[in-house]
């Protein structure tokens, strides 16, 4: 009875995603820095790139995407769990940045410059803090 109740809760929130050829979707990638450290990186962790056009449906839950030539070393068939539907907003234009992806859909995080430094004073020690601007991120996303 408990399993049936939990299944009804899960099914109530679940929605099956289906795309048609010609639809635009975002592709989920993970920064290699997060993978190498073995932990998630908070709000910056889930990253979606794109949008890319769907060429065809392959099987029940897989789609073939039209990837740019810079991503030719990556197989172009992805499961629906790696995709996010693109809903265009005509009032907002986002500049497209070219990100070089590796075969495992990761990209290297590299620091560009140090924006700010300060010291956090505790009771018996001082901790130096540094605000770093990372490549492929805006100033608002500096950590």
Backbone as a ProteinNet text record, in pm:
[ID]
protein_1_A
[PRIMARY]
XXXXXXXXXXXXXXXXXXXXXXXXXXXXXXXXXXXXXXXXXXXXXXXXXXXXXXXXXXXXXXXXXXXXXXXXXXXXXXXXXXXXXXXXXXXXXXXXXXXXXXXXXXXXXXXXXXXXXXXXXXXXXXXXXXXXXXXXXXXXXXX
[TERTIARY]
82	0	87.5	198.6	288.7	354.2	391.4	451.5	354.2	228.5	126.6	107.3	108.6	92.7	210.4	333.9	452.1	453.7	409.9	405.4	305.9	193.6	95.1	149.8	227.6	290.3	389.9	472.3	574	509.6	407.7	341.8	268.3	220.6	149.6	241.8	368.5	464.3	540.3	539.4	617.9	547.7	628.7	573	664.5	607.4	684	718.4	846.6	891.6	896.2	839.3	846.8	875.4	965.9	1003.4	976	956.5	934.7	1058.4	1086.4	1197.8	1175.6	1279.8	1271.1	1261.4	1226.7	1222.2	1363.7	1375	1504.2	1511.3	1628.1	1649	1787.4	1801.8	1931.3	1990.4	2122.6	2193.4	2262.8	2247.1	2305.3	2450.8	2540.1	2682.1	2726.6	2840.6	2892.8	3034.6	3068.8	3206.7	3302.4	3417.7	3513.6	3568.6	3567.8	3617	3529.7	3400.5	3309.4	3332.3	3354.2	3376.8	3507.7	3613.9	3743.3	3742.4	3663.4	3656.4	3560.7	3473.5	3380.2	3266.3	3233.9	3123.1	3053.5	2933.2	2857.6	2902.8	2875.3	2925.5	2812.7	2705.2	2598.2	2515.8	2482.7	2394.4	2456.7	2587.5	2652.3	2660.6	2624.9	2648.3	2571.1	2437.7	2372.9	2387.9	2452.2	2474.8	2409.8	2341.5	2279.8	2339.7	2373.7	2425.9	2330.4	2337.3	2250.8	2180.2	2070.5	1984.4	2030.3	1999	2029	1899.3	1897.2	1777.1	1774.3	1655.4	1637.7	1619.9	1703.2	1693.8	1592.1	1601	1508.1	1499.4	1396.4	1378.5	1440.7	1521.8	1588.2	1539.2	1451.6	1398.1	1291.7	1266.2	1158	1202.2	1324.3	1368.5	1498.5	1534.5	1659.1	1630.5	1712.3	1695.7	1831.3	1831.3	1952.1	1950.2	2061	2069	2161.3	2135.9	2223.4	2327.3	2444	2550.1	2639.7	2704.8	2794.9	2921.9	2997.2	3119.5	3224.5	3223.1	3321.1	3296.1	3176.4	3143.3	3134.2	3211	3203.1	3258.3	3339	3394.2	3297.2	3178.2	3077.7	2965.4	2921.6	2810.6	2684.9	2605.2	2494.6	2359.6	2356.6	2232.5	2232.7	2126.1	2118.8	1984.8	1985.3	1861.5	1782.8	1653.2	1566	1600.4	1662.5	1699.1	1810.9	1887.8	1995.3	1947.5	1819.2	1767.3	1668.9	1661.6	1568.2	1504.7	1374.6	1304.1	1337.8	1363.9	1392	1261.2	1227.3	1108.9	1156	1155.5	1213.2	1134.8	1208.5	1150.2	1194.4	1103.2	1144.3	1199.5	1171.2	1220.2	1362.4	1412.1	1545.3	1639	1751.2	1854.1	1975.8	2019.6	2134.1	2251.3	2367.3	2482.4	2530.5	2563.2	2605.7	2757.2	2803.2	2945.4	2982.5	3096.4	3142.7	3221.9	3176.5	3243.8	3294.3	3422.3	3479.1	3454.7	3376.5	3343.2	3435.3	3459.4	3534.4	3436.8	3486.7	3400.5	3299.8	3331.9	3239.5	3149.8	3130.5	3043.9	3086	3215.3	3267.4	3351.3	3374.6	3463.9	3550.5	3674.5	3764.5	3728.2	3734.4	3713.1	3850.1	3870.4	3998.5	3975.5	4055.7	4041.1	4094.2	4025.8	4067.9	4140.3	4077.5	4141.2	4085	4159.4	4115.4	4047.4	3919.7	3842	3856.4	3865.7	3865.3	3934.5	3998	4056.8	4018.2	3997.6	3972.3	4007.5	4006.3	4040.4	3922.3	3888.2	3783.1	3849.6	3815.5	3877	3788.3	3843.4	3775.8	3836.5	3802.4	3853.1	4005	4058.6	4201.8	4275.3	4211.6	4283.2	4221.3	4297.5	4255.5	4253.4	4140.9	4126	4125.8	4223.5	4222.6	4117.7	4035.3	3933.2	3966.1	3941.9	3972.4	3849.9	3806.7	3695.1	3753.6	3720.4	3782.4	3678	3714.8	3631.6	3676.5	3582.1	3613.4	3581.6	3651.5	3625.7	3487.6	3416.6	3281.8	3175.3	3206.6	3108.6	3108	2998.4	2985.9	3046.2	3054.7	3106.9	3013.7	2882.2	2788.1	2807.1	2867.4	2887.3	3024.8	3100.8	3234	3220.5	3316.6	3311	3436.4
-118.6	0	126.7	122.4	237.4	258.7	149.1	162.6	224.5	183.2	238.1	387.2	428.1	569.4	650.7	600.5	672.3	680.3	572.6	573.6	677.7	690.1	789.7	931.5	954.6	1085.5	1115.1	1016.3	1035.4	1054.1	974.1	984.4	1116.3	1172.2	1299.6	1412.3	1409.7	1515.2	1486.3	1361.9	1323.2	1367.7	1414	1447.1	1388.5	1323.8	1263.1	1369	1380.4	1477.3	1412	1478.7	1433.5	1554.9	1536.1	1643.3	1598.6	1696.2	1670	1715.9	1655.8	1705.9	1853	1932.9	2076.4	2156	2090.6	2158.9	2194.3	2295.5	2335.2	2289.5	2236.8	2189.9	2232.7	2241	2264.6	2130	2121.4	1998.8	2017.8	1922.8	1932.2	1886.2	1970.7	1935.6	1960.4	1902.5	1914.9	1968.8	2074.9	2123.9	2017.8	2004.3	1900.6	1924.8	2048	2077.3	2009	2005.2	1942.2	1792	1733.4	1589.3	1552.5	1631.1	1597.1	1608.6	1698.9	1713.5	1614	1554.1	1455.6	1514.1	1642	1702.9	1803.7	1839.5	1938.6	2077.9	2175.6	2310.1	2410.1	2368.1	2459.5	2503.6	2631.2	2683.6	2675	2672	2670.1	2530.4	2428.4	2292.5	2251.4	2251.1	2209	2314.6	2280.4	2372	2317.9	2402.9	2366.4	2454.9	2394.6	2470.9	2452.4	2544.2	2531.8	2662.8	2664.1	2552.7	2486.1	2357.4	2278.3	2221.4	2200.2	2150.6	1998.1	1942.4	1797.2	1754.9	1659.3	1609.6	1496.8	1399.8	1287.5	1219.8	1138.3	1060.1	922.8	879.8	749.7	666.1	572.7	492.1	567.7	519.7	576.5	702	702.3	813.3	876.9	861.7	918.7	1004.8	1111.1	1203.8	1235.6	1257.3	1294.7	1447.5	1513.1	1658.7	1705.8	1825.4	1889.8	1970	1909.9	1975.8	2055.1	2162	2239.7	2160.4	2203.2	2131.2	2125.7	2221.2	2218.3	2101.5	2044.4	1930.9	1801.6	1791.6	1674.8	1548.4	1561.9	1443.9	1382.2	1439.8	1389.9	1323.8	1207.7	1138.2	1223	1234.8	1330.6	1273.5	1155.7	1097.9	1106.8	1166.9	1188.9	1140.8	1094.7	1056.4	1181.4	1164.8	1277.2	1337.9	1260.6	1314	1417.2	1420.9	1517.7	1643.6	1650.5	1760.8	1845.1	1972.9	2067.8	2147.1	2158.6	2225.2	2374.4	2423.5	2565.4	2636	2732.9	2814.2	2955.3	2995.2	3124.5	3243	3344.8	3469.5	3577.9	3632	3727.1	3858.2	3889	4014.9	4003.7	3882.8	3865.3	3798.2	3862.6	3808.3	3773.9	3648.4	3602.7	3580.4	3641.2	3616.7	3471.6	3409.8	3270.4	3265.6	3192	3172.7	3032.4	3020.8	2891	2826.6	2710.7	2636.3	2505.8	2480.2	2356.8	2245.2	2145.5	2034.5	1916.7	1839.4	1715.7	1603.5	1482.5	1371.7	1333.2	1357.2	1321.5	1439.2	1535.1	1651.7	1737.8	1756.7	1843.9	1952	2059.1	2162.4	2208.7	2249.9	2290.8	2429	2443.1	2571.7	2633.7	2755	2822.7	2962.8	3004.2	3141	3243.4	3357.5	3463.6	3573.7	3623.1	3727.5	3728.1	3790.9	3807.1	3943.3	3941.7	4064.7	4137.9	4062.9	4127.2	4035.9	4096.5	4020.9	4087.9	4005.7	4059.1	3951.2	3989.2	3895.2	3879.8	3754.4	3723	3701.6	3784.8	3777.8	3694.8	3584.1	3502.5	3531.8	3454.3	3482.2	3471.1	3361.3	3342.2	3317.3	3343.1	3330.2	3420.8	3441.6	3527.8	3442.2	3446.4	3367.7	3463.3	3450.1	3534.7	3483.6	3574.5	3540.5	3608.3	3537.3	3588.5	3566.5	3668.7	3657.4	3641.6	3529.1	3493.5	3495.8	3553.2	3549.4	3429.8	3340.3	3219.6	3237.4	3164.2	3166.5	3108.1	3157.2	3116.9	3160.1	3256	3304.1	3457.3	3515.5	3659.2	3706.4	3837.7	3893.1	3859.7	3851.8	3820	3678.1	3588.9	3449.9	3425	3530.6	3514.1	3455.1	3369.7	3303.7	3333.7
0	0	0	75.7	79	-56.5	-123.8	-256.3	-355.2	-347.5	-436.1	-411.8	-286.7	-253.2	-305.9	-282.5	-330.5	-483	-550.9	-696.4	-746.4	-679.3	-722.8	-702.7	-595.9	-576.5	-687.5	-721.3	-825.1	-962.1	-992.9	-1123.1	-1139.4	-1028.5	-1035.2	-1080.3	-1038.8	-1073.7	-1203	-1247.5	-1365.1	-1491.9	-1585.7	-1716.7	-1823.2	-1919.4	-2026.6	-2129.4	-2160.6	-2259.2	-2396.4	-2493.1	-2630.9	-2717.5	-2811	-2902.7	-3044.8	-3131.6	-3273.3	-3350.1	-3466.4	-3548.1	-3582.5	-3561.9	-3584.5	-3455.8	-3343.7	-3214.1	-3169.6	-3085	-3029.2	-2884.3	-2844.1	-2707.3	-2659.8	-2526.9	-2464.4	-2423.1	-2422.6	-2387.1	-2253.9	-2163.2	-2029.6	-2032.9	-1979.4	-1967.5	-1824.4	-1786.6	-1651.3	-1659.7	-1586.6	-1588.3	-1535.5	-1600.1	-1561.2	-1422	-1376.1	-1242.3	-1138	-1160	-1066.1	-1064.8	-1182.9	-1190.9	-1123.6	-1146.3	-1088.8	-936.9	-882.1	-737.8	-675	-755.1	-704.3	-623.9	-644.5	-572.7	-662	-622.9	-698.5	-659.5	-745.9	-725.4	-701.4	-639.2	-604.6	-723.5	-727.2	-830.8	-969.4	-977.9	-1108.7	-1168.6	-1094.5	-1138.8	-1263.7	-1266	-1389.2	-1497.5	-1603.9	-1715.1	-1840.5	-1912.4	-2038.9	-2147.6	-2260.1	-2373.6	-2490.3	-2582.7	-2697.9	-2725.1	-2789.8	-2828.6	-2958	-2968.1	-3086.4	-3141.3	-3272.4	-3338.1	-3334.7	-3316.3	-3319.5	-3464.3	-3507.2	-3644	-3655.4	-3562.9	-3567.9	-3432.4	-3417	-3294.7	-3318.1	-3221.9	-3231.9	-3114.4	-3138.2	-3029.1	-2951.7	-2828.9	-2748.7	-2674.5	-2619.9	-2535.6	-2584.1	-2709.2	-2760.7	-2883.6	-2897.3	-3008.6	-3070.3	-3200.2	-3273.9	-3289.6	-3248.3	-3251.4	-3362.6	-3412.5	-3510.3	-3433.2	-3410.7	-3335.5	-3429.8	-3380.7	-3465.9	-3498.1	-3598.1	-3636	-3525.2	-3431.3	-3322.4	-3227	-3231.3	-3145.6	-3226.3	-3334.1	-3421.2	-3356.4	-3249.7	-3183.8	-3083.1	-3067.3	-2973.6	-3053	-3005.6	-3069	-3055.4	-3161.1	-3161.6	-3118.5	-3056.2	-3006.2	-2853.9	-2796.2	-2652.5	-2599.4	-2473.8	-2408	-2370.4	-2354.5	-2323.6	-2187.6	-2097.8	-1966.5	-1975.7	-2085.5	-2104.2	-2176.4	-2210.5	-2291.2	-2211.5	-2247.3	-2185.6	-2299.2	-2298.3	-2407.4	-2412.2	-2531.8	-2553.2	-2585.2	-2501.3	-2525.4	-2555	-2681.3	-2719.6	-2663.9	-2623.4	-2575.8	-2673.6	-2754.8	-2858.6	-2802.6	-2676.5	-2619.9	-2567.1	-2551.8	-2492	-2591	-2615.9	-2703.7	-2619.3	-2624.3	-2546.8	-2641.7	-2612.1	-2699.5	-2684.8	-2798.2	-2798.6	-2783.5	-2683.1	-2662.4	-2708.3	-2775	-2820	-2707.1	-2662.1	-2556.5	-2616	-2602.2	-2654.4	-2553.2	-2594.8	-2507.3	-2533.6	-2427.2	-2441.9	-2472.1	-2495.6	-2535.3	-2428.1	-2301.1	-2193.5	-2154.1	-2246.1	-2227.8	-2109.4	-2090.8	-1987.3	-2052.8	-1980.7	-2028.9	-1912.8	-1941.2	-1832.5	-1779.1	-1648.5	-1582.7	-1557.9	-1606.5	-1589.6	-1534.4	-1436.4	-1384.8	-1484.5	-1495.2	-1586.6	-1510.4	-1401.7	-1322.4	-1180.8	-1091	-952.7	-942.2	-900.9	-895	-762	-652.5	-521.3	-421	-320.8	-210.3	-78.7	23.9	157.4	258.8	385.8	491.3	586.2	615.4	710.9	846.8	944.2	1075	1167.9	1218.8	1317.4	1454.4	1554.2	1689.1	1698.5	1644.4	1660.4	1529.1	1415.7	1289.2	1183.2	1077.2	966.5	840.7	767.5	645.3	526.4	434.4	314	213.8	160	62	-70.4	-180.3	-313.6	-401.9	-474.9	-568.7	-709	-774.7	-902.3	-1013.1	-1126.7	-1246.7	-1330.5	-1365.7	-1440.4	-1587.9	-1672.2	-1815.6	-1841.2	-1939.9	-1979.4	-1878	-1786.5	-1690.7	-1689	-1645.1	-1633	-1500.8	-1483.6	-1357.8	-1242.2	-1267.6	-1162	-1108.6	-1190.2	-1149.8	-1090.4	-1062.7	-1003.3	-864.1	-826.6	-694.9	-617.3
[MASK]
+++++++++++++++++++++++++++++++++++++++++++++++++++++++++++++++++++++++++++++++++++++++++++++++++++++++++++++++++++++++++++++++++++++++++++++++

